[in-house]
Amino acid sequence: MPVAGSLYSMIAATIQDVIAVLGAECSTAIKPDAPIRGAAIDSRTIRPGQAFFAVRGEYFDGHDFAAEVAVKGAACIIAERAIDLPSDHTVPVLVVDSVLGALATLARWYRRQLSAHVIAITGSAGKTTTRHILHHVLSRFYRCHQAVKSFNNHIGVPLTILAAPPDSEILLLELGTNHPGEIELLARIAKPDAACITLIGPAHL
């Protein structure tokens, strides 16, 4: 039976790929062929070899945790400004205009590298249940990767795509929304081959 991927699966990309795709600036020496083994936004759960996206939230700023992820073995840090790191833990800092924009751009690029068929699931209710049902059925016949938890927004969808193993045959994504236009944005990133709309209720009218 094919094995489903996890959030920490290896993506088929190198640091040089990331720099080129994002048009990022990097003032430190790099190993162009160094592999990227996934993407992370949480310094508490990052694993060695992952690219850390220094996302800024309402109550936190990922830039403040750069030194921590460097010590933990991040392959590179995608940030919106230059960052001073400990001299004994030099990690390439890739400077971009928008970290969230970079996350979406990299996911859009990687989606096009995958040969997997993408199924996007949306609706006012039942998205996660439907995804689990589809995964239960399809994973019996295909290498199937799905979202972790309810990763269905402008952060979760890109992270799910970037976590997909290169040999995935089916990629199941949830697309959620809390403001007009968000589904369109996520669909442009995901480029689904098929879509499933569970229902359209008052919440999305």
KAMO-V286401 format. One record per helix or strand. SS is the DSSP state (2 for helix, 1 for strand). FROM is the first residue (numbers start at 1). LEN is the number of residues. Records with the same first field share a line. If there is no record, write none. Layout:
BEGIN
SS: FROM-LEN + FROM-LEN
END
This chain:
BEGIN
1: 13-2 + 25-1 + 35-2 + 39-2 + 51-3 + 56-1 + 61-1 + 76-4 + 92-4 + 117-6 + 144-3 + 170-5 + 194-4
2: 15-8 + 62-10 + 99-15 + 127-12 + 156-7 + 182-9 + 202-3
END
